[in-house]
Amino acid sequence: MPPELAEGPIVQIDDRYRILLGSRVPELDLDGAEAVVAHDDHHSDEAVFARVCAPHSLPRVELMNSLRNMKDAAVMRPLTWGPVPMPGKERPRLAVVFNRPESDPLMAASAISMKPIPSEDVSRLILAPAVLALGYLSQRGMTHRAIRPSNIYWTGPARDTIMLGDCVTNGPAVNQPIIFETISSAMTPPVGRGDGLTSDDFYALGVSLLIIITGQCALFRASNAEVIESKVSRGSYAALMGDTRMTFGMRDVLHGLLADDVVNRWGLTELEQWLIGGTRNKVQENKRVGVARAFEFEGKEFTNCRALAHAFTLHPKAGAKAGSNPEFAKWLLRNIADESISDQIGAIARSASTSGSNSGLNPRQLARVCAALDKNGPIRYKTLIAKAPALGNVLADGFMRKDKAIISLVGETIGNGLATDWYTAQSNQLQLRYEKQMMNLKAMQTSLSNNGIGHGIERCLYSLSPSFACFSEVLEDHFITDVRDLLPALEEIVSRKGKLLKLVDRHLAAFIAARGKINLDRRFATIEAAKGDVNLIKLGMLGILATLQHKYGPSQLPALTDWMAGELEPAINRFGSKSTRDELLQRLGKAGSGGRLIELNSCLNNEKSLRIDEIAQKKATREFIVAGREIDQLQSKAFQDTVQELGWRIATGISASVAGASVIILAMS
């Protein structure tokens, strides 16, 4: 549809792309992100479209920034993105512009089967370009997390290669069917899966290849619970293959890609060797070693720890009692080869017994038991199930849905150390991979202990979810993920409405603290020290915004500066000297019209002027006190009596002198 014939609002991004919100392209919808017509004003012959992210989606903005310039990777790249308005009071959503795919995906999203593609064609046309694309992503520390046949497209005039589809308009793996997810990720609710590792993408690629080659999957019609149970009990390869037979060469590849032990799973090196026909290690099909006796829990028999941890999570009250039962410890000792598991759980059970609780383990202890049973699994705490690197996404989702319970649980998980425990339980190699996230999480554990402005759970939100837009109501209809865009947004709001809803806001402060890359702790401490003094709190926020303008610009913020000058005029009254107040009032007017928060801050937050005024005020106070004491002394009864007595003495002396002089004069005469 030509843009000029479209109905509905038109939004322009980057002064180049027009997005036609009223013109739907439903065949290009993906995972709740609605596709709409878009037009490139610079290249009208380019076929582009836009996806408008779903209301509670978590678009991967950081990944967009990196992916946009990766022209060599066979991945659908975002051309640009920006917020688009929504009707009513709904917050704006992010729209992402892409080049339109040259063909439909390999498989329809709603289908459960497809026309098989011969394995020899698959290795050349699909596997090779997919491995190359994942190699580019891996080199930059990125993951795709949305690999499946319904999100892979043919490209090229002869349809002789493929492109991995959109991986940015929603959170990582949020919309992946669990058959494409590893066992530990399948056990985790979608929002709690996280970016994962390149090995997770290779697993999803393995499932996709199986479906593309055979045209089906044995678990397509199974429920989520059945998929998890089948993978855990039989191993991913056997569960996904069912009775289907695979050609010899591709069988090796799928065994490698679908290995449940991440150490044995094939990666770039193994796949590149296989593609060029080189030597490689063959991964044997996982053997499920039986135990001498199954453990019975909630009417079912369990023969492995991972499945039992998952069951404890689904039935927490029963799991709390079972985890502290001596019979459970005996079963572990007799049936599980890894003695460290029984040692850890035994120590937890003994700790629970000393507390005297009749209900068994407390929620934190049960979480630690589940972590011992399934070291590669998610954190399992009360009703929260999530990988530690995904806690930011879980927290963001909780704020968007106004789910106070989830927000509180994430805070507890970070505060009580379960999140950092998850990292330390990983292998040394993975701990190195997650080092940055772990250090950030430890910092947030400290920040949670300080509930002052710029800290607390809001600071965790913006630190752990770096793509989440600032949730402050002050920003109204602006979608701000980069702190550089904050001051221009505030300037636009004041220019349009004449004011901000408020100047000091916990979300705004936490967003600046987390994303500003400036140490503002002293500024926030000053605000806390104000102890509710409105003027001092506003002055503290002025100092923070002035610091942002100094570091990021823009150089002129006339509307915001003028409005803040008016808001902060009462702060002049903290100066005792009338002459100083008069001088500052004049400087305030000039600074307000100058458009520079830095000058306004210099005027009102000038520590030197405050010290001089304080010294002068103390001196004047001392002089006033001394003068007051002198006045009081002069007016006191004791002083009056002393003066009167002294007067009498003086009068008597004078009288005596006069009398004596009179006698002398009379005698001489």
Summary of the structure (lengths in Angstrom):
residues: 669
radius of gyration: 36.4
end to end distance: 139.9
largest distance: 158.9
contacts: 2122
relative contact order: 0.05
helix: 56%
strand: 9%
